[in-house]
């Protein structure tokens, strides 16, 4: 499996993946939003104003999940568009 060198504007490598895997594994409660918040804090993923880049992180986590790099908990709610 080829790791992307960048995800949603964030430089990405084996160190970042290991940190994300650790956070996902230890997450309690197992909520995607909480995992994204912890990943942003651990990787200091912030915008120019200093706010956490939660949506970018959630997109990156979903991409890693789809690549088989991490196992995210199932979503609690649908996406609201009926799919």
Secondary structure as a PSIPRED ss2 file (coil, helix, strand):
# PSIPRED VFORMAT (PSIPRED V4.0)

   1 X C   1.000  0.000  0.000
   2 X C   1.000  0.000  0.000
   3 X C   1.000  0.000  0.000
   4 X C   1.000  0.000  0.000
   5 X C   1.000  0.000  0.000
   6 X E   0.000  0.000  1.000
   7 X E   0.000  0.000  1.000
   8 X C   1.000  0.000  0.000
   9 X C   1.000  0.000  0.000
  10 X E   0.000  0.000  1.000
  11 X E   0.000  0.000  1.000
  12 X C   1.000  0.000  0.000
  13 X C   1.000  0.000  0.000
  14 X H   0.000  1.000  0.000
  15 X H   0.000  1.000  0.000
  16 X H   0.000  1.000  0.000
  17 X H   0.000  1.000  0.000
  18 X H   0.000  1.000  0.000
  19 X H   0.000  1.000  0.000
  20 X H   0.000  1.000  0.000
  21 X H   0.000  1.000  0.000
  22 X H   0.000  1.000  0.000
  23 X H   0.000  1.000  0.000
  24 X H   0.000  1.000  0.000
  25 X H   0.000  1.000  0.000
  26 X H   0.000  1.000  0.000
  27 X C   1.000  0.000  0.000
  28 X C   1.000  0.000  0.000
  29 X C   1.000  0.000  0.000
  30 X C   1.000  0.000  0.000
  31 X C   1.000  0.000  0.000
  32 X H   0.000  1.000  0.000
  33 X H   0.000  1.000  0.000
  34 X H   0.000  1.000  0.000
  35 X H   0.000  1.000  0.000
  36 X H   0.000  1.000  0.000
  37 X H   0.000  1.000  0.000
  38 X H   0.000  1.000  0.000
  39 X H   0.000  1.000  0.000
  40 X H   0.000  1.000  0.000
  41 X H   0.000  1.000  0.000
  42 X H   0.000  1.000  0.000
  43 X H   0.000  1.000  0.000
  44 X C   1.000  0.000  0.000
  45 X C   1.000  0.000  0.000
  46 X E   0.000  0.000  1.000
  47 X C   1.000  0.000  0.000
  48 X C   1.000  0.000  0.000
  49 X C   1.000  0.000  0.000
  50 X C   1.000  0.000  0.000
  51 X C   1.000  0.000  0.000
  52 X E   0.000  0.000  1.000
  53 X C   1.000  0.000  0.000
  54 X H   0.000  1.000  0.000
  55 X H   0.000  1.000  0.000
  56 X H   0.000  1.000  0.000
  57 X H   0.000  1.000  0.000
  58 X H   0.000  1.000  0.000
  59 X H   0.000  1.000  0.000
  60 X H   0.000  1.000  0.000
  61 X H   0.000  1.000  0.000
  62 X H   0.000  1.000  0.000
  63 X H   0.000  1.000  0.000
  64 X H   0.000  1.000  0.000
  65 X H   0.000  1.000  0.000
  66 X H   0.000  1.000  0.000
  67 X H   0.000  1.000  0.000
  68 X C   1.000  0.000  0.000
  69 X C   1.000  0.000  0.000
  70 X C   1.000  0.000  0.000
  71 X C   1.000  0.000  0.000
  72 X C   1.000  0.000  0.000
  73 X C   1.000  0.000  0.000
  74 X C   1.000  0.000  0.000
  75 X C   1.000  0.000  0.000
  76 X C   1.000  0.000  0.000
  77 X C   1.000  0.000  0.000
  78 X C   1.000  0.000  0.000
  79 X C   1.000  0.000  0.000
  80 X C   1.000  0.000  0.000
  81 X C   1.000  0.000  0.000
  82 X C   1.000  0.000  0.000
  83 X C   1.000  0.000  0.000
